[in-house]
């Protein structure tokens, strides 16, 4: 990954050529997230935000977040710090604020026991939501500021599914490729090849309910039949329409 200046396209900073194993990353409020090599997810941070004097900022301000996270299960790992040293050697720091522009520094690493191979993820500061091979039937929500696991939302409680066709089986699509994932303050949406699943982030708590998790409803938008059947029908319809047009042309020629 390379960072360039928009005004003249000059290179400001970059990772080592083989450091990122997948061409996928998310950037939000100066925090950069991407799947690590093998498993886990790395969190880096815009260096110019880290350099700000935090004593003059409220604890709620993004600049007051300590980086890197230390003495924590999600602390940045040695290979991340080594990559930071390598990039610093390639791009020596100038003694000015401009010198920090475009640079990133390790903030955290989220791995076992929660995250294995990352299937899909999305970062909307301060929330990182992902699906992982380590827990492939659930959505995991993390706070990128301190790496804390905020919530685990399971797909397996089929009693909570609304809107799906009668023959719909959520368990079967969980094995499919995750096409996309998005998160807002209120909802998470997951796009599979044959369905879109929308999950509320906040639990709907009903008075007197013993298990509040049972009250969260998952909305499923899906077709009655797999998309390939509609594709086959569309192809057959095109073939029929083409045959009809050919018949009309032959009839017009014979009548002429």
N, C-alpha and C positions, 0 to 999 in steps of 0.2 A: 504494500500500500504506500502510495506517494502523496504528499501534501504539497500543493503548488499555490502560488499567489495568483489570484484571479486577474489582477491588473496586467501582469506581464508573463504569466505562466512559468515563472522561475521556481525551481524546486526549493522548498523550505525545509523539508524533513521527510524521512521515509523509514519504514521498517526494513530489515534485511530481506533480500529477495525471497527466501524460503520460509520466512517466519509465519506468515499467514497461510494456513493450509486450505482455506475455503474463501471464495470471493464473496464474502457476505459480512457486513459490519453495520452497526447501528450507532448513530451519534445523536445525543440529546443533552442540552445544557452543558456542553463541554465534556461529557462522559462518553467514551468510546467502548463499545462492547463487540466482541467477536468470538467465535468458537476457537478454542485452543487446539493445538495439535493432538490428535488422539481423542481426548475427552475433556470435559470441563469448559468453562467460559471465562475469558479474561476481561477485566475492566481496566481500561487506561483512562487518563484524564488530561485535559488540556493544561500544559505546563504553566501558561500565563495565569491561570486561575489559582494554581497552587502557590505561586510566588507572592500573591497578594498578602499584605499584613492582615491577618485574621483578627487581631485585637480590636480593630475599629469596626468590626462587623457583628451583627446579631448572629446568634447560634442558628437561626433559621435561614441565614443567607448561604447561598451556594458556595461562597468563597471561604466560609468558616469550616467546611468539611475537611478533616485531616486526611492527607494523602502522603504516602501509602498507608493503608490500614495495617496496624501492627498488633502483635500479641492476640491474634484472632485466628480461628480456623479458616477464614477467608483472606488471610494476609497474602499479599503478593509473593509469588514464589521466586526461587533463585534464578530460574531461567528467564523470568521476566526482567529482573534487575540486571542480568547479564546483557539482555537485548538492549536495555536502556543505556548501559555503558557503551555498547557497541555503536549505537546510533549517535551518542554524544561524541564519540571519537571521530565519526565520519562527518558530523556537522558541529564543529567547535562553537561554543556559546560565545556570542559577542556581548559586551557589557552594555546592554541596552534592552529596553522592553521589546524592541523590534526583534531582538535575537531569540526571544521565546515564542515568537509567532509561529503557529503551525506545529509546534512540538507537543508530544504527549509523553506522559510518564506513568509507570505502573501504579495502579490503585488497589486492585483486589484480584483474587482468583477464586471462583466458585466451582468446586468439584465434588468429589465424594463426601458424604454419602448421598447427596441429593442429585447431582448432575453427572451423567455419563456422556455419551455421544449426543450432541445437541441436534435435535431434529429440526426445530424452527424456533425463532425467538424474536422479540420486539422490545425496544427500549423507548419508554416515554417517561423521562425523568419525573420522579425518582424511582419509577417502577420498571423492573425488568421481568418480563413474562416469557416463559419458555416451555417447550416440551422436550423431554430427554429420553434416551433409551434406558436410562436407569429407572425411570418411573413413567413408562410410556402410556399409561391410561389416565394421566393427570396433567393439569396445568400447575406450574410452580411460579409464584410471584415473589420476587426478591426486591429489597431496597438497595439500590446501587451505592448509596452513601456509606452504609456499614456492612453490606452483604447479608443482612438478616433475611431469613425466610419469612415472608409475611403471611402467605396463605398457600395451601394446597387444595386444589379443586378437582375432585375425581369425576370422571365421566361414567363410571360403572353403575351408578344408582339409576337404573332405567325408570324407576317410578317417578322421577322428576322431569322426564322428557315430555315436551309439549310441541305440537305442530307437525310432528313427523308422520309420514304415511303409515298405515297399519302394519305393513310388512317390514318396516325399517328396523335395522339392527345396528345400534351404535358401536357395539363391540367389534363388528366386522370392519367398519371404516377406520377404526383406530389403528389397524394394521397397515393402512394405505399411506401413501406419501402425503405429508402435510404441505399443502400448496402455499398457504400464507397464514399470518397470524397478526392480529392488531389488538390494541388495548386503548381504552379511554378511561376517564375517571369512574365510569359506571359499568362498563361492559368489556368483555373479551370476546373476540370473534375468531374462529378457527375455520379455515377453508380447506376442505378435503375434495378429492376429484368428483364426488357425487353428492356432497352436502356441505352446507355452512352451519356451523354450530355457534350459537351465541349464548354466553354465560354471564350472568350478573357478577360483578366483583363483590358487592356487598350482600351478605346473607339476609334473606327476608325472614325476620324473626316473628313468629306468631306467638301470642300470649299462651302460656301453658304448654308449649311444645317442648318435649324432653330432648329431642335431638334436632337442634336448629339446622343442621346441615341438610336434613331431609326436606326443608321448606324451600331450598333454592331451586328454581326451575330452569332447566336448560331448553332453549328454543332451538329447534332443528328445522332448517329449510332444505328440503330434499324432494326429488322427483319420485314418482311411484315406481319408475323403472330406471335401470342404470343408463348413464348418458350414451353408452355405445349403442343401445337399442334405438335411441332417438336418432343417432347418427346413421344407423342402418336404415331406419325409416325414411330419413331425409334423402339418403342416396337412392333408395328405391323410388321415392317420389320424383326425384330428378330424372331418373331413368324412364319412368312412366311418362313424365311431361315431355321428355325428348322424343319418345316413341310417338306420342300423339302429334307433336309438331311435324315429325317426319311423315306421318300418315297424311296430314293435311297438305303438305307440300306435294306428295305424290298424287293426291287426288286432284289438286289444282292443275298439275302438269297434264294429267290424263284428260281432264275436262277442257284444257286449252287446246 
